[in-house]
Amino acid sequence: MTPEEFFMYLIIALVIVAPIGARLYRRMTLHRTTQMLREQLNQSPSNQSTKNPPE
């Protein structure tokens, strides 16, 4: 395999793999973030009911 072929295949692989990896990472962090927010929102109404919101 010549260096030109190697870099051509490397670039093709990176063009395909990088966006897929980014989407998978974003999906995993989005799932984790929404889960944390739901837990906080489920806990906060009981804690916030006695406090007045700041104005």
SEKOLLO-320068 format. One record per residue (C-alpha): chain; x, y, z; residue number from 1. Coordinates in pm, 1 decimal, always signed. Layout:
N
 ch        X        Y        Z   i
  A        X        Y        Z NUM
...
# end
This chain:
55
 ch        X        Y        Z   i
  A     +0.0     +0.0     +0.0   1
  A   +141.4   +334.6    -98.0   2
  A   +139.3   +632.0   +139.1   3
  A   -116.4   +803.1    -85.1   4
  A   -357.0   +510.4    -51.3   5
  A   -299.1   +493.2   +322.2   6
  A   -383.8   +860.1   +375.5   7
  A   -677.1   +838.5   +137.1   8
  A   -828.6   +550.5   +336.2   9
  A   -744.1   +726.6   +662.1  10
  A   -924.8  +1042.7   +552.3  11
  A  -1226.2   +844.5   +431.4  12
  A  -1242.4   +656.1   +761.4  13
  A  -1216.6   +977.4   +963.8  14
  A  -1484.9  +1147.5   +755.3  15
  A  -1719.3   +856.9   +827.9  16
  A  -1618.4   +765.1  +1184.8  17
  A  -1583.9  +1113.6  +1338.4  18
  A  -1946.7  +1228.8  +1280.6  19
  A  -2083.6   +893.7  +1396.7  20
  A  -1869.5   +909.5  +1710.5  21
  A  -1978.9  +1265.6  +1777.6  22
  A  -2345.5  +1173.1  +1744.0  23
  A  -2308.5   +874.5  +1974.2  24
  A  -2126.1  +1085.4  +2234.1  25
  A  -2390.2  +1360.1  +2212.5  26
  A  -2669.7  +1104.4  +2248.9  27
  A  -2506.8   +944.3  +2554.6  28
  A  -2445.0  +1277.9  +2726.3  29
  A  -2792.1  +1403.3  +2636.8  30
  A  -2947.5  +1093.4  +2793.3  31
  A  -2736.6  +1134.2  +3107.5  32
  A  -2813.4  +1507.6  +3129.3  33
  A  -3189.1  +1462.8  +3088.9  34
  A  -3183.9  +1189.2  +3352.2  35
  A  -3002.6  +1419.2  +3597.6  36
  A  -3241.6  +1705.2  +3523.2  37
  A  -3545.0  +1483.7  +3578.2  38
  A  -3405.0  +1370.2  +3912.1  39
  A  -3343.0  +1731.7  +4016.0  40
  A  -3687.5  +1843.0  +3901.2  41
  A  -3851.5  +1559.4  +4090.4  42
  A  -3666.6  +1659.4  +4408.4  43
  A  -3691.1  +2036.6  +4371.8  44
  A  -4072.5  +2084.9  +4402.6  45
  A  -4070.4  +1938.5  +4752.8  46
  A  -3772.1  +2155.2  +4849.4  47
  A  -3894.5  +2469.3  +4672.1  48
  A  -4251.6  +2462.6  +4803.7  49
  A  -4154.2  +2639.9  +5128.6  50
  A  -3928.8  +2899.2  +4965.9  51
  A  -4035.3  +3209.0  +4780.1  52
  A  -3870.5  +3256.8  +4437.8  53
  A  -3622.2  +3547.2  +4424.5  54
  A  -3740.1  +3857.3  +4246.2  55
# end
